Amino acid sequence: MRDENVTGIECAPGNAGIAGDVTTLPLDVTDTQAIAALALERGSDLVVIGPEAPLVAGAADAVRAAGIACFGPSAQAAQLEGSKAFAKEVMAEAGVPTAMALVCTDEDQIDGALDTFTRPRTPYVVKDDGLAGGKGVVVTDDRAVAAAHARACLAGGSAVVMEEFLDGPEVSLFAITDGTCVVPLQPAQDFKRAHDDDAGPNTGGMGAYSPLPWAPADVVDDVTARVLQPMIDAMAARGTPFVGLLYAGLAMTSRGIRVVEFNARFGDPETQVVLARLQSGLGGLMMAAATGHLETHPAPVWSSDAAVTVVIAAQGYPESPRTGDVIAGLGDAAASAGVDILHAGTRVQDDGSIAASGGRVLSVTAVGDTLHQARERAYTAVDLIILEGSHHRRDIALAAATKE
C-alpha cells in the first residue's frame, strides 16, 4: 500500500521489475562511500539498505555520517547476520534460546564437533560463519558431506559453526526497531529446500506464506518477549544499538521456541507475503525507527487476507544458475487476480526483453481470502510464465492450506 508520508522513491541499482515503478540509478553497492554520496546528491530524506553485504560493510554508518537518516544497522550491529558465532555469543548474553553449537576455527576441531552431534541427534547441521547468500547451511545425515562442507567453509573464511538439529516447524518473524523499541510484524513460514517435500539442497528460499493457521495465537508476543526484545536490549548494552529490521528464523521444537538464525534486513521470500498483508504505510514506520521515534508511531495495521509467494528459479539454481534466458508471459501473469510479480534476478536487454540475471529470478505473490485461494492464484500466474529450464516448488503452503 502507498504511504502518504512518502513523496518519492528512488532505487539503486534496481532491476527490471522495480524500474517500471520508480526511478533507478546506477550504483556500486559494495562502495559504502558511493552509497552515502548518492544519497546526498539526490537529497534523500531516508535511505533503506536492502542487501546484507553493504550493511556488514558499513553502508549505514557512512549514510549516517553524511547526516541522512538510515534504516539499517551499523556494521557492528549487522554482525548478528554477518557472523553466526557472534550471534550465538549475544544470544548467550541475552538468555535467548537457541541450538547448542560449537565454533570450529581449524580442521582439527571438525571431527570432534561432529562427534558431539552424532546419532541419535542427527542430521548434522553445518553453517558457514559468514555471509553465504542463503546457501551456507548444510543439513545432512551423511557425516562425510557434513565434514566436507565444514572444510569448505574454513577454506573460505575463519570459522564454521556446528549445531544440534532442531525439530519442529520453522517460523519467520520480522521486527522493526529503533534500537530500544521493538515492533514485530506478522509471522510467515518459508521453504528452504530446492524441491518439493523438502528435497534437494538448501536455498535462499523457494516460497513462503502468511498467516500461519497452525501457530500458537501468542507466538508473536512470545517471540517478542523472549527473543527480539532481549536481543535489542543486549545490543544496546554492548554500545552497538541495532536500528532497522531484525529477522528471527525460529524452530518450534518439542522443547519450545529456539532461534535458528538472525538476519539484519528484510529478506525474501517472507518479506513478500508479510508486506502483502500490511494495510498501513511502511515508509513512515521505517523513518520512525531510523530517527528514534518508533514508540510514538502508530502500530501497523494488518489485513486478514492470506498471502502466498512462489519463487521461480533459474536452471541450475542453487549450485550454478544459468543466466541470460528470456522470460515470457509476465504481462499475462501480472494481470491475474490478486497477483504481484516481484523481480529478483532480472535485467532488461538491449531489445527490451526481460532476461534472467540471477538464481532466484521472480517471486510470484498472490493474496486471497484463504490460503487455498492465495495458492490457486499464485500457481495460476506461475503457470503463465515461461523461463526455459526454470524450476519451482509445487507444495508452497499446501499443508497449511489443507490443514495437514
N, C-alpha and C positions, 0 to 999 in steps of 0.2 A: 504494500500500500504506500501511496505517496505521503511524505511527511511535510506538513505545512511549514515546519521550521527550516526546510531545505529549499534554497532558491536555485541551486545549480550543482551538478555533479560532473567531475572530470575524472577519467581513469587512465592510469599509466602502468604498463603499456597497453593493457586491454587485449581483447581478442575479437574474432569475427562476430561473436554474438552481442557483446556489450557495445560494440562500435555502432550498432543500429539504434541504440538508445541514448548514448551520451557521447561527449567529445572524448576522444582518446588521444594520448600524447606519447611520443617515444620516450623511453626511459630505461636505463640500465639499473635494474633493481638490486644489483649487487653493490652499487655505489651509494653508500649512505649519504654522502655529502650532496650528490646529484639529486637525491630524493628531496632533501631539505631545500636545495636551491630552486628546484622546480616549484615547490610549494610557495616559496617566496615570490618567484616570478609570476605565478598565477594568482597571487593574492588569496590563497586558500585560508579559510577560517578553521577548518578541521581536516586533518589527514588521518585516514583509516588505512592501516597497513595490513594487507591480506596475508601474504605468504610468511611462512615461519623463518626462512633463511634470512631475509632482511631484518627481522626482529632480533634474531640471535646475533646478527652482525652489528646491531646498534642503530638501526634506522630511526627508531622512536626517539632515542637520545639526541640524534642530530636534528630532528624536526623540532623538538622542544627547545634545544639550544638556539634555534633560529627564532624563537618566540611564537611558535604556532602550536595550537592545541593538537594533541595527537591521541588517537585511540589505538593503543598498543603498548605492551610492556617494554621496559628498558631491557638492554642486553642482559643485565644480571638477572632480572626477573624472568626473562624469557628462557632462562636455563631450566625452568620447570619442564619445558619441552625439549630444549637443546641437549640436556643430559639426564638420562633416566637415573643414573646414580645420584645426581644432585636432587632430583625429585624424591627419591627414596629417603635421602637424608633429611629433607624438610618434612616429609610425612612422618618420620620418626619423631622429630621435634614437636610436631603438631598433634601427635597421637592419632593420626588418620589411619584407618585400617587399610592394609594392602597386602599383597602376596609376599611371603618370605622370599628373600632374594640374596644372592651372592654376587659381588662385583669382581670380575677377573681382569687383571691388568697384564698378565703374561700367560703363555700357553701352558706352563706347568700347572697352573691352577684349574685348568678346564676339566680334566678328568675328575678331580676331587669334587668340583661343583656339580658335575653330572651325577656322581655317586650320591650326593646329598639328595638329589631329586629323582632317584631311580625308583623302580616299581616298589609298592603299588601306586606311587604318586606320579606316574607318567600320564600324559605325554610330557616331554621336555619342552620348556619354553625358553627360548634364547633370543635376546634382544640386543641389537646394536645400541650402544650407549648414546650415540649422537643422532643427528637428523638423517633420515633414510627415505624420505618421501613416502612414508606409509608402507615400505616394503622391507623394513629392517628386522622384522619379527618372524621367527620360525617356530611353529608348534608341531611337534612330530613325536611319534613313538620310536623312531629309528635313532638310536644313540649315535651312529656314525654320521647321520645327517646333521644332528644337533651339534656334534663336535666340529664338523666341517664349517658350519655356519659361524660358530664361535671363533674359530681360527680366522675366517674371512673378516669378521668384524674387527678383530685385533689387528689384522694386517692393514686395515683402512682407518683405524682410529686408536685410541688409547685404552679403551675398556669395552668389556662386554658384560651384560647383566643376565644371570641365570635366575629363573623364578620357578616357584611352585606353580602347578597348573591350578587355575581357579575354575570350579564347576559352576553351572547355572547360566541363565541367560544374561546377556550384556545390555546395559543401558547407557545412553549418552546424554549428558546434561551440560548445557552451556550456562554460564553466568556472566553477567556484565558487572564490572566492579570499578570503583574509583580509588581502590587501594585500602578502603575502610569498609564501605557499604557494599553488600552483595545482593544483586537482583537476579535470581535464577530465571531461566527461560523454561520452555516446555521440554519434557524428555522425548527422546527418539531412540530407535534401535537401528543400527546399520549392519551390513553384511560384508564381512571382510574377505571371505574366500572367493576365488575367481568364478567358481561354477556352482550349479545347483546342489542342494543338500550339503552345503559347506564342504565341497570337494575342491581340490586344487590349491595353489599357493595363496598366501596372504596378499592382499592388495591394499590400495588406499581406500577402498570401499566401493562396492558394486551396487549399492542401493540402500534405501532407508525408508522408515515410515514413522508417523506420529499421528495421534497419541498411541499409548501402549495400554490397551484394554486389560491386559493381564497383570499389570504392575500394581503394587500396593497404592492405595489412594494418597498416602502420606509420603510417597517416595521423594518428591521434590523437597518438602520440608525436612525430611530425614537427611538427605544428602547435603542440603544447605547447612544444617546444624552440625553434622558430623564430619563433613569433608571440605566444603567450599569455604565457609567462614573461618574454620581453623587454619586452612592454608593461607588465606589472605592475611589473617592476623599474624601468622608465623613469618610471612614475608615482610610485613611491616615492622615486626620486631627485629628483623635482621638489618633493617635500614634500607631495604630494597623493595619498596611497595610495588605491588602488581596492579597496574592500571590497564584496563582493556577487557579482553574476552578470555576467560578461563574455561577450558573444556575438561570435563572429567569423564573418562571412559571407565565404566563400573561393571563389576560382575555381581549378580545377585546370587551369592553362593548359599549353600546349606548352612553356613556359619554366619550369614549376614552379608552386608554390603562390603565389597573390597574394591579398592582403586586399581585399575589395570594400567592406566596412563593418564597423563595430563597433556593438553595442547594449549598453546598460548595465543590462539586466534580461532576465528571461525573456520571450520573445516567441512569439506563435503564428504559424503552426500547428506549428512544430517542437517547442515545449515539450510539446505533447500526445503526440506519438509517442515522444519521448525518455523522459518520465516514465512512460508506459505500460509501458516495459520495465524500470523501476527496481524492484528487489525489496527493497532496503534502505530505511531511513527517510530522508526528506528534511528533516524538521524539525530533527533533531539535527545534520545536516550544515550547515544554514544557521546554526544557533546557534553552531557551532564556528567558522564563518567570521566571524560578527558579533563574536565575543569573542576572536578571535586564536588559536584552538586547533586550526586545521584540520590541522596537520601530525600531530597525535596522534590524530585522529579516524579510525575505521575507514573504509577505502575503500568506495565504492559497489559494490553487487552488482547485476549485470545479468542479465536473462532472455535466453535465446537466441531467444525469440519475435520475430516481426516485428510492426510496428505501422504502420497507415495512417490518416491523417486526411484527410477531405474537408470542405471548407468550403462551407456553403450561404449564399449572399449574397443580399441584398435586390435587388429590381428597381431598375435604375439604378446599382448599385454598379460602379465606384468613383466615377463622376462626381457623381451626385446620387441616392443611395439613398432609396428610399421607405420610410417607417416607418408603423407602425400596423396592418399586416396581421396577422391572427390566424394562428397556427401550429397545425396539426393533425397527428395521428399520432405525437406524441412518445412516448407510452407504448408503442405497438407497436414503435417503432424502438429504444427503450431496452431492450426485452425481448429483442432479437435477441442471438444467441450472440456473446460476446466483444466487445460494443459498449458504449461510453460516449457519451452525448450531452453535450457541453460547451457551455454558453451563452456567447455574447459580447455580441451586441446584442439583448437581450430584456428585456421588462418584464411584470409581472403587471397585468392590467387590473382594473377595479372588479368585473367579473363573474366574475373568477377565471381567465379565459382568458389565454394567453401570446401576446404580440404582438411583432413585430419593432420594435426601437428603434434599430437602427444598420445599418451597411453589411454587415459580416460578422456574420451572425446566429447561426449554430451551427457547431460543429465536431463532425463525426461521426467518432469514433475507434474503430478495431477492432484487436484483436490476433489473431494466428493462428500456426500452426506455421511458415508460409511467408508471403512477401509476397503470393503468389497467394491464399491463404486469407484473409489480412487484408483484401485488396482486395475480395474477394467479400462478406465480412461487412460491410464499410463501405458498399458500394454497395447491398446488400440493405436496410440500415437507411435510407440516404438516400432510396431509392425509396418508403419508407413515410411520409416527412414531406411535408406539403403546406403550401406557403407561396406564395401567389399571386404570379406574376411573378418568382419567385426563379430563380437560376441557380447552377450548379456545374460544375466540370470533371469529365469522364469518364475522363481519362487519368492520374490521380494514380498514380504508381508503376508504371504499365503497362510502360514499357520495362524497368525493373529486374526486374519480376516475370516478364517473358517473355525475360529475358536478352538484350535488344537493346542 
